[in-house]
Amino acid sequence: MDINEIRKQLEQIEQSAFDAISSAGGTEQLNELRVRFLGKKGELTGLLRSMGSLPAEDRPAVGQMVNDARTRIEQELERRLQQSREAEKAARLAAEALDVTMPAKAQRRGKLHPLTQTMRQIVDIFVGMGFEVAEGPEIEYDKYNFEMLNIPADHPARDMQDTFYVSDSAVLRTHTSPVQVRTMLKKQPPIRVVCPGRVYRSDDVDATHSPIFHQVEGLVVDKGVTMADLRGVLDVFAKELYGAHTKTRLRPSYFPFTEPSAEVDITCHVCGGSGCRVCKGTGWIEILGSGMVNPNVLRMCGIDPEVYTGFAFGIGIERVANAKFGISDIRLHYENDLRFLSQF
């Protein structure tokens, strides 16, 4: 083999490489062509091995020709590889592209529980009348839950509230009235507070009872506070909550921590007072208990009942929510059924 034959073979290899590179379908094929023409067992390497049969004076020239051909093939490979990488990147980006102009999927928003809605509305009404919000612990001392509310250990009124005892001296509070006691112990009149929260009583679960329920209790203590003030505040509250057409009435009742005491009724929200199944034909629905703060309670809290008087009331949130939304079973509030909750 002489130098002319090698030159001819180099031209054929180079042309074959250029044709193959031009028609290659992607990066993987181009890398295969690199191995085919430039690898250790490639066609150019094989041609270099045949240089041993050439005269010594021709070998440098042949070596230079092979190296020049290798350089041109490598340059063409790199050019096509760059084109191929850019094309593949563009295709990948196009496949992964996000249309930012498309409308987003609607996110389902949670809704406030009807008890939360009712409690917040009640608190807002009283805050609008100048009341402050006070809170206290749900595990309460017997002293605050009973004794300082004029309910000593042997008082028959304890039978009115089936109590969960945590220990001999601590209970799960049966009402939020202990918050009123704590407020009076810390603060001198004038006092105007509402006390929202969860309370506990050992009741059987049915359509109207639950061992866990919610209350908002209110307390006003000042000079010259009368039953007329209580009636006026509760009348404004009922009209704000149920509508301006709502009427209220007070019926005599008994609570050990108020004297005199009264249950408060409102005209039925369904029939407007004419009588229906909901109000059992009376035209009235009971919503809360109230009364003038018992002088003994004021005295135990360090407030002189000869100088100050006050009134208190307690509202059952579940009862108000049921009347407001037409809910017939208290258990619906606690079952976490989305079909029920989504209505509010």
Secondary structure, DSSP 8 states (H G I E B T S, - for coil): --HHHHHHHHHHHHHHHHHHHHH--SHHHHHHHHHHHHSTTSHHHHHHHGGGGS-TTTHHHHHHHHHHHHHHHHHHHHHHHHHHHHHHHHHHHHHH---TTS-----------HHHHHHHHHHHHHHHTT-EE----SEEEHHHHTGGGT--TT-GGGGGS---BSSSSEEE-SSSHHHHHHHHHH--SSEEEEEEEEEE-----SSS--SEEEEEEEEEEETT--HHHHHHHHHHHHHHHH-TT--EEEEEEEETTEEEEEEEEEE-TTTTTS--TTTTTSSEEEEEEEEEE-HHHHHHTT--TTT-EEEEEEEEHHHHHHHHHT---GGGGTS--HHHHTT-
